[in-house]
């Protein structure tokens, strides 16, 4: 199904199960915003804007405005 990418939460949870990891918890933590932003900034050239927007909205849901601003500034630095 070409739309499976939309269910980010399910996909990240599957990665947790597959790799016996805690990607979900790590990604959702605002404490990791700078590392997450740096990683996402490198990926933005590989995906369409609608996918990037969808992922960022999922990621920042429930975050403080300060953390969201840091993430967006870092991710879009060289656009």
Biopython code that builds the backbone (N, CA, C, O; Angstrom):
import numpy as np
from Bio.PDB.StructureBuilder import StructureBuilder

atoms = [
    (1, "UNK", "N", (0.852, -1.189, 0.000)),
    (1, "UNK", "CA", (0.000, 0.000, 0.000)),
    (1, "UNK", "C", (0.889, 1.241, 0.000)),
    (1, "UNK", "O", (1.694, 1.425, 0.913)),
    (2, "UNK", "N", (0.752, 2.087, -1.009)),
    (2, "UNK", "CA", (1.613, 3.272, -1.101)),
    (2, "UNK", "C", (1.347, 4.324, -0.023)),
    (2, "UNK", "O", (2.126, 5.267, 0.118)),
    (3, "UNK", "N", (0.282, 4.181, 0.724)),
    (3, "UNK", "CA", (-0.053, 5.161, 1.758)),
    (3, "UNK", "C", (0.379, 4.713, 3.160)),
    (3, "UNK", "O", (0.070, 5.399, 4.134)),
    (4, "UNK", "N", (1.070, 3.604, 3.287)),
    (4, "UNK", "CA", (1.498, 3.104, 4.600)),
    (4, "UNK", "C", (2.408, 4.083, 5.333)),
    (4, "UNK", "O", (2.464, 4.074, 6.563)),
    (5, "UNK", "N", (3.116, 4.919, 4.596)),
    (5, "UNK", "CA", (4.030, 5.878, 5.216)),
    (5, "UNK", "C", (3.291, 6.859, 6.111)),
    (5, "UNK", "O", (3.897, 7.445, 7.008)),
    (6, "UNK", "N", (2.004, 7.049, 5.889)),
    (6, "UNK", "CA", (1.231, 8.015, 6.674)),
    (6, "UNK", "C", (1.093, 7.622, 8.144)),
    (6, "UNK", "O", (0.957, 8.488, 9.008)),
    (7, "UNK", "N", (1.128, 6.332, 8.426)),
    (7, "UNK", "CA", (0.967, 5.872, 9.806)),
    (7, "UNK", "C", (2.332, 5.813, 10.488)),
    (7, "UNK", "O", (2.877, 4.738, 10.739)),
    (8, "UNK", "N", (2.860, 6.981, 10.778)),
    (8, "UNK", "CA", (4.211, 7.091, 11.332)),
    (8, "UNK", "C", (4.320, 6.353, 12.658)),
    (8, "UNK", "O", (5.278, 5.615, 12.890)),
    (9, "UNK", "N", (3.351, 6.551, 13.513)),
    (9, "UNK", "CA", (3.412, 5.918, 14.832)),
    (9, "UNK", "C", (3.531, 4.401, 14.700)),
    (9, "UNK", "O", (4.370, 3.784, 15.356)),
    (10, "UNK", "N", (2.712, 3.815, 13.873)),
    (10, "UNK", "CA", (2.762, 2.364, 13.684)),
    (10, "UNK", "C", (4.106, 1.932, 13.100)),
    (10, "UNK", "O", (4.676, 0.927, 13.525)),
    (11, "UNK", "N", (4.607, 2.686, 12.131)),
    (11, "UNK", "CA", (5.880, 2.341, 11.509)),
    (11, "UNK", "C", (7.045, 2.428, 12.495)),
    (11, "UNK", "O", (7.931, 1.572, 12.490)),
    (12, "UNK", "N", (7.045, 3.450, 13.331)),
    (12, "UNK", "CA", (8.123, 3.591, 14.316)),
    (12, "UNK", "C", (8.016, 2.480, 15.366)),
    (12, "UNK", "O", (9.030, 1.929, 15.795)),
    (13, "UNK", "N", (6.807, 2.157, 15.770)),
    (13, "UNK", "CA", (6.620, 1.057, 16.725)),
    (13, "UNK", "C", (7.104, -0.267, 16.137)),
    (13, "UNK", "O", (7.687, -1.088, 16.845)),
    (14, "UNK", "N", (6.863, -0.473, 14.846)),
    (14, "UNK", "CA", (7.351, -1.684, 14.177)),
    (14, "UNK", "C", (8.872, -1.725, 14.184)),
    (14, "UNK", "O", (9.470, -2.785, 14.374)),
    (15, "UNK", "N", (9.495, -0.573, 13.978)),
    (15, "UNK", "CA", (10.957, -0.509, 14.048)),
    (15, "UNK", "C", (11.438, -0.865, 15.455)),
    (15, "UNK", "O", (12.429, -1.578, 15.613)),
    (16, "UNK", "N", (10.741, -0.373, 16.465)),
    (16, "UNK", "CA", (11.085, -0.718, 17.849)),
    (16, "UNK", "C", (11.058, -2.229, 18.042)),
    (16, "UNK", "O", (11.979, -2.807, 18.618)),
    (17, "UNK", "N", (10.008, -2.853, 17.562)),
    (17, "UNK", "CA", (9.870, -4.305, 17.711)),
    (17, "UNK", "C", (10.929, -5.052, 16.905)),
    (17, "UNK", "O", (11.535, -6.007, 17.390)),
    (18, "UNK", "N", (11.139, -4.609, 15.682)),
    (18, "UNK", "CA", (12.078, -5.280, 14.792)),
    (18, "UNK", "C", (13.510, -5.229, 15.310)),
    (18, "UNK", "O", (14.249, -6.209, 15.221)),
    (19, "UNK", "N", (13.893, -4.078, 15.853)),
    (19, "UNK", "CA", (15.274, -3.879, 16.289)),
    (19, "UNK", "C", (15.443, -3.906, 17.809)),
    (19, "UNK", "O", (16.519, -3.613, 18.330)),
    (20, "UNK", "N", (14.373, -4.259, 18.505)),
    (20, "UNK", "CA", (14.397, -4.279, 19.970)),
    (20, "UNK", "C", (14.978, -2.962, 20.497)),
    (20, "UNK", "O", (15.930, -2.942, 21.278)),
    (21, "UNK", "N", (14.369, -1.870, 20.041)),
    (21, "UNK", "CA", (14.875, -0.532, 20.346)),
    (21, "UNK", "C", (13.757, 0.345, 20.907)),
    (21, "UNK", "O", (12.634, -0.111, 21.117)),
    (22, "UNK", "N", (14.092, 1.613, 21.144)),
    (22, "UNK", "CA", (13.120, 2.580, 21.663)),
    (22, "UNK", "C", (13.103, 3.831, 20.786)),
    (22, "UNK", "O", (13.169, 4.954, 21.286)),
    (23, "UNK", "N", (13.014, 3.622, 19.480)),
    (23, "UNK", "CA", (12.975, 4.749, 18.554)),
    (23, "UNK", "C", (11.819, 5.691, 18.879)),
    (23, "UNK", "O", (11.997, 6.909, 18.881)),
    (24, "UNK", "N", (10.648, 5.145, 19.151)),
    (24, "UNK", "CA", (9.466, 5.963, 19.403)),
    (24, "UNK", "C", (9.701, 6.918, 20.564)),
    (24, "UNK", "O", (9.486, 8.124, 20.439)),
    (25, "UNK", "N", (10.138, 6.383, 21.677)),
    (25, "UNK", "CA", (10.375, 7.198, 22.874)),
    (25, "UNK", "C", (11.461, 8.229, 22.606)),
    (25, "UNK", "O", (11.335, 9.388, 23.003)),
    (26, "UNK", "N", (12.515, 7.812, 21.940)),
    (26, "UNK", "CA", (13.626, 8.714, 21.672)),
    (26, "UNK", "C", (13.196, 9.849, 20.749)),
    (26, "UNK", "O", (13.488, 11.015, 21.016)),
    (27, "UNK", "N", (12.502, 9.508, 19.667)),
    (27, "UNK", "CA", (12.067, 10.535, 18.715)),
    (27, "UNK", "C", (11.098, 11.527, 19.334)),
    (27, "UNK", "O", (11.185, 12.727, 19.074)),
    (28, "UNK", "N", (10.185, 11.039, 20.141)),
    (28, "UNK", "CA", (9.148, 11.893, 20.715)),
    (28, "UNK", "C", (9.657, 12.766, 21.857)),
    (28, "UNK", "O", (8.946, 13.670, 22.296)),
    (29, "UNK", "N", (10.848, 12.523, 22.338)),
    (29, "UNK", "CA", (11.397, 13.292, 23.444)),
    (29, "UNK", "C", (11.952, 14.635, 22.962)),
    (29, "UNK", "O", (12.815, 14.684, 22.086)),
    (30, "UNK", "N", (11.448, 15.707, 23.541)),
    (30, "UNK", "CA", (11.961, 17.039, 23.205)),
    (30, "UNK", "C", (13.421, 17.198, 23.602)),
    (30, "UNK", "O", (14.122, 18.041, 23.043)),
    (31, "UNK", "N", (13.880, 16.417, 24.540)),
    (31, "UNK", "CA", (15.274, 16.494, 24.980)),
    (31, "UNK", "C", (16.242, 16.185, 23.837)),
    (31, "UNK", "O", (17.410, 16.571, 23.890)),
    (32, "UNK", "N", (15.764, 15.497, 22.814)),
    (32, "UNK", "CA", (16.604, 15.088, 21.690)),
    (32, "UNK", "C", (16.417, 15.975, 20.466)),
    (32, "UNK", "O", (16.827, 15.603, 19.366)),
    (33, "UNK", "N", (15.807, 17.136, 20.642)),
    (33, "UNK", "CA", (15.413, 17.966, 19.508)),
    (33, "UNK", "C", (16.581, 18.333, 18.598)),
    (33, "UNK", "O", (16.418, 18.308, 17.378)),
    (34, "UNK", "N", (17.719, 18.662, 19.122)),
    (34, "UNK", "CA", (18.839, 19.069, 18.256)),
    (34, "UNK", "C", (19.382, 17.905, 17.427)),
    (34, "UNK", "O", (19.696, 18.074, 16.249)),
    (35, "UNK", "N", (19.491, 16.755, 18.025)),
    (35, "UNK", "CA", (19.980, 15.583, 17.284)),
    (35, "UNK", "C", (18.940, 15.154, 16.248)),
    (35, "UNK", "O", (19.278, 14.846, 15.105)),
    (36, "UNK", "N", (17.684, 15.138, 16.660)),
    (36, "UNK", "CA", (16.604, 14.775, 15.744)),
    (36, "UNK", "C", (16.549, 15.748, 14.570)),
    (36, "UNK", "O", (16.412, 15.330, 13.420)),
    (37, "UNK", "N", (16.656, 17.039, 14.855)),
    (37, "UNK", "CA", (16.608, 18.059, 13.812)),
    (37, "UNK", "C", (17.766, 17.897, 12.827)),
    (37, "UNK", "O", (17.582, 18.023, 11.616)),
    (38, "UNK", "N", (18.940, 17.622, 13.345)),
    (38, "UNK", "CA", (20.108, 17.439, 12.485)),
    (38, "UNK", "C", (19.903, 16.253, 11.543)),
    (38, "UNK", "O", (20.222, 16.336, 10.357)),
    (39, "UNK", "N", (19.384, 15.179, 12.059)),
    (39, "UNK", "CA", (19.131, 13.988, 11.251)),
    (39, "UNK", "C", (18.049, 14.274, 10.207)),
    (39, "UNK", "O", (18.205, 13.928, 9.036)),
    (40, "UNK", "N", (16.960, 14.901, 10.633)),
    (40, "UNK", "CA", (15.864, 15.197, 9.712)),
    (40, "UNK", "C", (16.286, 16.184, 8.633)),
    (40, "UNK", "O", (15.838, 16.085, 7.491)),
    (41, "UNK", "N", (17.136, 17.125, 8.984)),
    (41, "UNK", "CA", (17.607, 18.114, 8.009)),
    (41, "UNK", "C", (18.298, 17.415, 6.837)),
    (41, "UNK", "O", (18.149, 17.832, 5.688)),
    (42, "UNK", "N", (19.039, 16.374, 7.121)),
    (42, "UNK", "CA", (19.728, 15.629, 6.062)),
    (42, "UNK", "C", (18.752, 14.826, 5.201)),
    (42, "UNK", "O", (19.019, 14.579, 4.025)),
    (43, "UNK", "N", (17.627, 14.421, 5.783)),
    (43, "UNK", "CA", (16.658, 13.607, 5.049)),
    (43, "UNK", "C", (15.698, 14.411, 4.183)),
    (43, "UNK", "O", (15.067, 13.851, 3.287)),
    (44, "UNK", "N", (15.575, 15.702, 4.429)),
    (44, "UNK", "CA", (14.551, 16.486, 3.745)),
    (44, "UNK", "C", (14.703, 16.484, 2.228)),
    (44, "UNK", "O", (13.706, 16.612, 1.516)),
    (45, "UNK", "N", (15.895, 16.346, 1.727)),
    (45, "UNK", "CA", (16.092, 16.308, 0.284)),
    (45, "UNK", "C", (15.628, 15.018, -0.363)),
    (45, "UNK", "O", (15.522, 14.942, -1.587)),
    (46, "UNK", "N", (15.352, 14.009, 0.438)),
    (46, "UNK", "CA", (14.969, 12.702, -0.083)),
    (46, "UNK", "C", (13.462, 12.481, -0.139)),
    (46, "UNK", "O", (13.007, 11.487, -0.706)),
    (47, "UNK", "N", (12.680, 13.393, 0.443)),
    (47, "UNK", "CA", (11.240, 13.192, 0.543)),
    (47, "UNK", "C", (10.483, 14.419, 0.065)),
    (47, "UNK", "O", (11.008, 15.533, 0.064)),
    (48, "UNK", "N", (9.241, 14.195, -0.339)),
    (48, "UNK", "CA", (8.388, 15.301, -0.800)),
    (48, "UNK", "C", (7.975, 16.166, 0.388)),
    (48, "UNK", "O", (7.996, 15.724, 1.537)),
    (49, "UNK", "N", (7.605, 17.394, 0.088)),
    (49, "UNK", "CA", (7.217, 18.336, 1.130)),
    (49, "UNK", "C", (6.025, 17.830, 1.943)),
    (49, "UNK", "O", (5.979, 18.047, 3.154)),
    (50, "UNK", "N", (5.063, 17.161, 1.309)),
    (50, "UNK", "CA", (3.907, 16.669, 2.062)),
    (50, "UNK", "C", (4.308, 15.597, 3.073)),
    (50, "UNK", "O", (3.730, 15.518, 4.157)),
    (51, "UNK", "N", (5.287, 14.780, 2.724)),
    (51, "UNK", "CA", (5.764, 13.764, 3.675)),
    (51, "UNK", "C", (6.527, 14.410, 4.829)),
    (51, "UNK", "O", (6.383, 14.007, 5.983)),
    (52, "UNK", "N", (7.328, 15.402, 4.510)),
    (52, "UNK", "CA", (8.081, 16.102, 5.552)),
    (52, "UNK", "C", (7.114, 16.793, 6.505)),
    (52, "UNK", "O", (7.253, 16.691, 7.723)),
    (53, "UNK", "N", (6.144, 17.488, 5.950)),
    (53, "UNK", "CA", (5.146, 18.166, 6.775)),
    (53, "UNK", "C", (4.403, 17.181, 7.671)),
    (53, "UNK", "O", (4.213, 17.436, 8.860)),
    (54, "UNK", "N", (3.993, 16.077, 7.107)),
    (54, "UNK", "CA", (3.273, 15.053, 7.871)),
    (54, "UNK", "C", (4.124, 14.525, 9.028)),
    (54, "UNK", "O", (3.639, 14.384, 10.151)),
    (55, "UNK", "N", (5.373, 14.240, 8.750)),
    (55, "UNK", "CA", (6.281, 13.716, 9.775)),
    (55, "UNK", "C", (6.532, 14.740, 10.875)),
    (55, "UNK", "O", (6.517, 14.402, 12.058)),
    (56, "UNK", "N", (6.761, 15.983, 10.486)),
    (56, "UNK", "CA", (7.019, 17.019, 11.483)),
    (56, "UNK", "C", (5.802, 17.259, 12.371)),
    (56, "UNK", "O", (5.936, 17.445, 13.581)),
    (57, "UNK", "N", (4.622, 17.255, 11.771)),
    (57, "UNK", "CA", (3.392, 17.429, 12.578)),
    (57, "UNK", "C", (3.239, 16.294, 13.580)),
    (57, "UNK", "O", (2.872, 16.526, 14.732)),
    (58, "UNK", "N", (3.516, 15.076, 13.150)),
    (58, "UNK", "CA", (3.448, 13.928, 14.071)),
    (58, "UNK", "C", (4.483, 14.094, 15.181)),
    (58, "UNK", "O", (4.176, 13.905, 16.358)),
    (59, "UNK", "N", (5.675, 14.440, 14.811)),
    (59, "UNK", "CA", (6.774, 14.521, 15.766)),
    (59, "UNK", "C", (6.532, 15.564, 16.849)),
    (59, "UNK", "O", (6.771, 15.294, 18.026)),
    (60, "UNK", "N", (6.067, 16.735, 16.478)),
    (60, "UNK", "CA", (5.974, 17.838, 17.434)),
    (60, "UNK", "C", (4.645, 17.882, 18.190)),
    (60, "UNK", "O", (4.440, 18.762, 19.026)),
    (61, "UNK", "N", (3.761, 16.963, 17.911)),
    (61, "UNK", "CA", (2.477, 16.936, 18.609)),
    (61, "UNK", "C", (2.695, 16.849, 20.121)),
    (61, "UNK", "O", (3.238, 15.865, 20.624)),
    (62, "UNK", "N", (2.267, 17.888, 20.835)),
    (62, "UNK", "CA", (2.428, 17.922, 22.281)),
    (62, "UNK", "C", (3.704, 18.596, 22.759)),
    (62, "UNK", "O", (3.907, 18.743, 23.964)),
    (63, "UNK", "N", (4.563, 19.005, 21.840)),
    (63, "UNK", "CA", (5.813, 19.668, 22.216)),
    (63, "UNK", "C", (5.554, 21.128, 22.586)),
    (63, "UNK", "O", (4.540, 21.715, 22.209)),
    (64, "UNK", "N", (6.504, 21.696, 23.338)),
    (64, "UNK", "CA", (6.479, 23.123, 23.655)),
    (64, "UNK", "C", (6.861, 23.920, 22.405)),
    (64, "UNK", "O", (7.599, 23.437, 21.546)),
    (65, "UNK", "N", (6.352, 25.127, 22.322)),
    (65, "UNK", "CA", (6.614, 25.985, 21.176)),
    (65, "UNK", "C", (8.116, 26.201, 20.966)),
    (65, "UNK", "O", (8.588, 26.238, 19.829)),
    (66, "UNK", "N", (8.852, 26.340, 22.048)),
    (66, "UNK", "CA", (10.307, 26.545, 21.952)),
    (66, "UNK", "C", (10.976, 25.385, 21.221)),
    (66, "UNK", "O", (11.822, 25.606, 20.354)),
    (67, "UNK", "N", (10.608, 24.162, 21.561)),
    (67, "UNK", "CA", (11.198, 22.983, 20.917)),
    (67, "UNK", "C", (10.791, 22.891, 19.453)),
    (67, "UNK", "O", (11.598, 22.521, 18.600)),
    (68, "UNK", "N", (9.537, 23.229, 19.164)),
    (68, "UNK", "CA", (9.062, 23.213, 17.772)),
    (68, "UNK", "C", (9.855, 24.219, 16.944)),
    (68, "UNK", "O", (10.269, 23.914, 15.825)),
    (69, "UNK", "N", (10.066, 25.410, 17.484)),
    (69, "UNK", "CA", (10.820, 26.445, 16.770)),
    (69, "UNK", "C", (12.250, 25.988, 16.494)),
    (69, "UNK", "O", (12.768, 26.204, 15.398)),
    (70, "UNK", "N", (12.880, 25.369, 17.462)),
    (70, "UNK", "CA", (14.245, 24.863, 17.275)),
    (70, "UNK", "C", (14.272, 23.834, 16.159)),
    (70, "UNK", "O", (15.131, 23.887, 15.279)),
    (71, "UNK", "N", (13.340, 22.905, 16.193)),
    (71, "UNK", "CA", (13.288, 21.844, 15.186)),
    (71, "UNK", "C", (13.085, 22.427, 13.787)),
    (71, "UNK", "O", (13.829, 22.096, 12.863)),
    (72, "UNK", "N", (12.093, 23.283, 13.629)),
    (72, "UNK", "CA", (11.784, 23.848, 12.315)),
    (72, "UNK", "C", (12.955, 24.690, 11.798)),
    (72, "UNK", "O", (13.303, 24.614, 10.619)),
    (73, "UNK", "N", (13.552, 25.479, 12.666)),
    (73, "UNK", "CA", (14.696, 26.303, 12.257)),
    (73, "UNK", "C", (15.846, 25.425, 11.759)),
    (73, "UNK", "O", (16.450, 25.720, 10.728)),
    (74, "UNK", "N", (16.144, 24.366, 12.475)),
    (74, "UNK", "CA", (17.243, 23.487, 12.107)),
    (74, "UNK", "C", (16.931, 22.698, 10.834)),
    (74, "UNK", "O", (17.782, 22.579, 9.952)),
    (75, "UNK", "N", (15.731, 22.169, 10.740)),
    (75, "UNK", "CA", (15.365, 21.335, 9.590)),
    (75, "UNK", "C", (15.337, 22.145, 8.302)),
    (75, "UNK", "O", (15.724, 21.644, 7.246)),
    (76, "UNK", "N", (14.887, 23.379, 8.380)),
    (76, "UNK", "CA", (14.734, 24.203, 7.166)),
    (76, "UNK", "C", (15.882, 25.178, 6.956)),
    (76, "UNK", "O", (15.773, 26.097, 6.144)),
    (77, "UNK", "N", (16.963, 24.993, 7.666)),
    (77, "UNK", "CA", (18.093, 25.919, 7.636)),
    (77, "UNK", "C", (18.560, 26.291, 6.220)),
    (77, "UNK", "O", (18.798, 27.466, 5.940)),
    (78, "UNK", "N", (18.688, 25.323, 5.348)),
    (78, "UNK", "CA", (19.250, 25.615, 4.025)),
    (78, "UNK", "C", (18.232, 25.502, 2.893)),
    (78, "UNK", "O", (18.602, 25.218, 1.753)),
    (79, "UNK", "N", (16.995, 25.716, 3.188)),
    (79, "UNK", "CA", (15.957, 25.629, 2.140)),
    (79, "UNK", "C", (15.969, 26.822, 1.260)),
    (79, "UNK", "O", (15.166, 26.913, 0.332)),
]
sb = StructureBuilder()
sb.init_structure("model")
sb.init_model(0)
sb.init_chain("A")
sb.init_seg("    ")
for serial, (resi, resn, name, xyz) in enumerate(atoms, 1):
    if name == "N":
        sb.init_residue(resn, " ", resi, " ")
    sb.init_atom(name, np.array(xyz, "f"), 0.0, 1.0, " ", f" {name:<3s}", serial, name[0])
structure = sb.get_structure()
